[in-house]
Amino acid sequence: MTDTPSPLRRLEPGRIVLASHNPGKLREFDDLMAPYGYEVVSAGSLGLPEPEETGTTFEANAELKARAAAEASGLPALADDSGFCVFALNGDPGVYSARWAGPEKDFAMAMRTIEEKLHAAGATDPADRRSSFVAVLCLAWPDGEVALFRGEVEGTAVWPPRGSGGFGYDPMFQPDGESRTFGEMSAEEKHGQDGTALSHRARAFADFSARCLEA
């Protein structure tokens, strides 16, 4: 029997800031939040600066970004910190996933770097290329209250990358039980079918929605 997550402070419909300058994340969260009656605006569109991500965990970085956006905007803010964790590389790039893409956000280069490191480690068999995507959401209110939600999905790092959908490392990740990469799936497929969240972000969002939107 699965325990039902306990409800938290309810988030009332209205404007919410997504503490991100990433247009891919904005599209994804806009799709997720729209059915609940929220208008998602990005920190970038409000001219808010990007705080330096000094945390060493997904939770710390998500909270840092959400608090900064809520304080600066006076609105509830939702931040996501996520990363691609490759087991044969001791969990790298992990919380540094965005940094591996460099200032130009060149994820094609970042994926090549991962493949080169896997090749150097002799990780050519699928069993040696196990990986996961992790996402942590932080909801912060302007009064300082915060709540954290974590989602994970495991799979295999594939090469060459497949698909042009999604963003980041999506074309390199094939989730367990699927024949396609995240890059070959539509946003709707990544969000999951029949109420079953597939992606790491969708799983974190499912916990958030159950406890703060539907409670």
Backbone hydrogen bonds, N-H to C=O, Kabsch-Sander energy under -0.5 kcal/mol:
donor,donor_aa,acceptor,acceptor_aa,energy
8,L,211,R,-2.9
11,L,212,C,-2.8
12,E,10,R,-0.7
16,I,39,E,-2.4
17,V,76,P,-2.5
18,L,41,V,-3.1
19,A,17,V,-0.7
19,A,78,L,-2.4
20,S,18,L,-2.7
26,L,22,N,-2.0
27,R,23,P,-2.2
28,E,24,G,-1.9
29,F,25,K,-2.9
30,D,26,L,-2.4
31,D,27,R,-2.0
32,L,28,E,-1.9
33,M,29,F,-2.7
34,A,30,D,-2.0
36,Y,33,M,-1.8
37,G,34,A,-2.0
38,Y,33,M,-1.0
39,E,14,G,-2.3
40,V,38,Y,-0.7
41,V,16,I,-2.3
41,V,39,E,-0.6
43,A,18,L,-2.2
43,A,20,S,-0.7
44,G,20,S,-1.3
46,L,42,S,-1.2
47,G,44,G,-1.3
48,L,43,A,-2.7
54,T,52,E,-1.4
61,N,57,T,-1.9
62,A,58,F,-2.4
63,E,59,E,-2.3
64,L,60,A,-2.2
65,K,61,N,-2.1
66,A,62,A,-2.4
67,R,63,E,-2.7
68,A,64,L,-1.7
69,A,65,K,-2.1
70,A,66,A,-2.5
71,E,67,R,-2.5
72,A,68,A,-2.0
73,S,69,A,-2.2
74,G,70,A,-2.2
77,A,140,A,-2.8
78,L,17,V,-3.1
79,A,138,C,-2.5
81,D,136,V,-2.3
83,G,134,V,-2.1
85,C,83,G,-0.6
85,C,132,S,-3.2
86,V,84,F,-0.6
86,V,92,D,-2.1
87,F,85,C,-0.6
87,F,130,R,-1.8
88,A,130,R,-0.6
89,L,86,V,-1.4
90,N,87,F,-1.6
91,G,86,V,-2.2
92,D,89,L,-1.6
94,G,84,F,-2.2
96,Y,93,P,-2.5
97,S,94,G,-1.9
100,W,96,Y,-1.9
101,A,97,S,-0.5
101,A,98,A,-1.0
102,G,99,R,-1.8
105,K,102,G,-2.0
106,D,101,A,-2.7
107,F,105,K,-1.4
110,A,106,D,-1.7
111,M,107,F,-2.6
112,R,108,A,-1.9
113,T,109,M,-2.3
114,I,110,A,-2.1
115,E,111,M,-2.3
116,E,112,R,-2.6
117,K,113,T,-2.2
118,L,114,I,-2.6
119,H,115,E,-2.7
120,A,116,E,-2.3
121,A,117,K,-1.5
122,G,119,H,-1.4
123,A,118,L,-2.8
124,T,122,G,-1.6
128,D,125,D,-2.1
129,R,126,P,-1.5
131,S,155,G,-2.2
132,S,85,C,-2.3
133,F,153,V,-2.4
134,V,83,G,-2.3
135,A,151,G,-2.7
136,V,81,D,-2.2
137,L,149,F,-3.2
138,C,79,A,-2.5
139,L,147,A,-2.6
140,A,77,A,-3.0
140,A,138,C,-0.6
141,W,145,E,-2.6
144,G,141,W,-2.3
147,A,139,L,-1.7
149,F,137,L,-2.4
151,G,135,A,-2.9
153,V,133,F,-1.9
155,G,131,S,-2.6
156,T,174,Q,-2.1
157,A,129,R,-2.7
158,V,156,T,-0.6
158,V,172,M,-2.7
162,R,171,P,-2.8
165,G,183,G,-3.0
170,D,167,F,-1.6
172,M,169,Y,-2.1
173,F,169,Y,-0.5
173,F,170,D,-1.4
174,Q,156,T,-2.5
174,Q,172,M,-0.6
176,D,154,E,-2.4
178,E,175,P,-1.8
182,F,170,D,-0.8
182,F,173,F,-2.1
183,G,170,D,-1.4
184,E,181,T,-1.3
185,M,182,F,-1.4
190,K,186,S,-2.2
191,H,187,A,-2.1
192,G,188,E,-1.0
196,T,193,Q,-2.0
197,A,195,G,-0.7
198,L,190,K,-0.8
199,S,190,K,-2.5
203,R,199,S,-2.2
204,A,200,H,-2.1
205,F,201,R,-2.5
206,A,202,A,-2.3
207,D,203,R,-1.6
208,F,204,A,-2.2
209,S,205,F,-3.4
210,A,206,A,-2.2
211,R,207,D,-1.6
212,C,208,F,-2.4
213,L,208,F,-0.6
213,L,209,S,-1.6
214,E,209,S,-2.6
